[in-house]
Amino acid sequence: MLLTNDDVERLERLGFHRSYFSREINGWLELKNVDGRCAFNDGRRCLVYEGRPEGCRSYPVVHSGGRAVIDGDCPHGEEFEIEPGSDERLVALVARLKSERRKTK
């Protein structure tokens, strides 16, 4: 899950250090997984649900090929519908992520 600068700032305000929940890969800030799950998942629930990243808020709707689709890897994907406006919201999120990407050598 990619993180926006706003996601990082919000999670830091909740008292978490960015090294706990994120890592940088090829200029992208990514949410860390620990033991196969999100750093904020304690095995039962999300510890930061109200402050979770934007990508988590829209999941299992993801951006693919310029449009919103249900993530095929989500075991509960058939329980969800794509809401009107999802394409535009995800395109805007992808544009923001691209503009925030750090340049790598």
N, C-alpha and C positions, 0 to 999 in steps of 0.2 A: 504494500500500500504506500503510494507516494504521499508526502506531506507538504503542505503549503507552509509558508512562513507564519501565517496566522495560526495554523494548527500547532506548530512548535511553540509559539508564544503562549497560546491558550493552555497547552499542557504544562509549560513551565510555570505559569501562574497558579496551576493546581499543585505545585510543589515538586514536580518531577524534573530532574536534570536531563537535558537532551541526550546525553550519552546513555542514559537508562533506556530510552525508548526509540532512539533513531540512530541511523548510520548513513553515511554518504557513500553512494556508489555511482561512479562516473558522473558526478555533478548533481545527482538526484538525492534528495533526502527521503529516506525510506523508513517506515515503521519497522522496528525490530521484531523478529519472532524468537521466542525462547521455548525450547522443547516442543517445537511444532505449532505453537500458538502465539498470538499477539502478546507483546510484553505486558499489556494491560489486562489480559484475560487470566483470571486466577483459577481457571478450570471449571468455573460455574457461571461466571458473569464478567461483564466489562467493568473494570474499576473506575473508568472515567466516562461512563456512558453519556452524561450530559455535556461533557466537553470533548467528546470523541472527534477525530479528524473528519473532514468533509467527505472523503472517500468512503469512510465507514458509514456515514449518514445515508449515503445513496445506495450502498451495497444491499442486495446483489445486482443492482443495476450498475453496469460499467460502460465505459466508452470503448467502442471497437469499430474501426472502419468509418469513423466520423459520425457514428450514431450510438444511441443508448440501446444496450442489449442486456438480457439477463445472463449473468456469469454461468456458463455451462458446468463449472466445477462446484457450484453451490448445491449441496444436497437437498435444499428446500426451495430451489429456484422456481419450481412449478407453482408454489404458493403465492408468488408475487406477480404484479402487473406493472408495466412501465407507465408511469403517470404522464399526463400531458405536460410538456415543457421540459422533460428530462433530457432530450437531445440538446437543447440550448444550454441548460445548466451544466451538463457535463462537458460540452464544447468549451464553455467559459472556464470551467475548472482546469481543463487540459491546457488552455491558452495561458492561464495564470501560472500553472506548474512550469510550463516551458519558459515563461518570462523570468521565473525565479531560479531556474537551473543555474548552478554554479559552473563556471568555466573550468575545465580540467586541462591539464598539460598533456 
